[in-house]
Amino acid sequence: MKKMPASLKKHIRNEKARIRRDISDLDQQKKLIADLTKKYSDKNEGNGTVQPGDK
């Protein structure tokens, strides 16, 4: 896997914090965080030009 840009790491970190803050159910938190990291780790393996707004 290629190294993630600092801006993408910051976006993921902020989203994880938002999920932890807004969702009280621990199982749902874990699922959403796993989905978030999977979403960006899959895309980052490609050409290395992933932006936080990409879907």
N, C-alpha and C positions, 0 to 999 in steps of 0.2 A: 504494500500500500504506500502511496506517495504521501509525503508530509502535507498536512493540512495547513492552509494559510491561517495566519493569526486571527484574521477577521472572522473566519468560519469557526475557529475554536471559541472565540468570544461569543458568537451567536449561540452556539450550542450550550455554552456555560450559562448564558442568560436565560435561554429557554428552559434548561433544567431547573434553574432557580425559580422561574415563574411556575413551572409545574409543581414543584415542591410547596410553593407558597399557596397556590390556588386549589390544589386537590388534597383532600384530607385522607382519602382511602389509599393505604400504602401499596396494595396490589395494583391499583390503577396507576399510581405514580410510577411504579417499576415498569409496567407495560408501556406507558407513554414515553418514558425515557429510553427504553430499549428500542421502540419504534423510531424515535428521533435519531439515535445514534446509528441505527441500521440504515436509515434513509440517507444520511450523509456519508457513511462509510462506503456504501455501495457506489455512490456517485463519484466519490473521490478516487476510486480505483481506475476510472476512465482516463480522461485527458488532463485532469488536474485543474480545470477551470470551473470549479463549483462555486456558486454564489449562494448566500443564505436564502434568497428569494426563489431559487430554482425548485421546481416541483417534479 
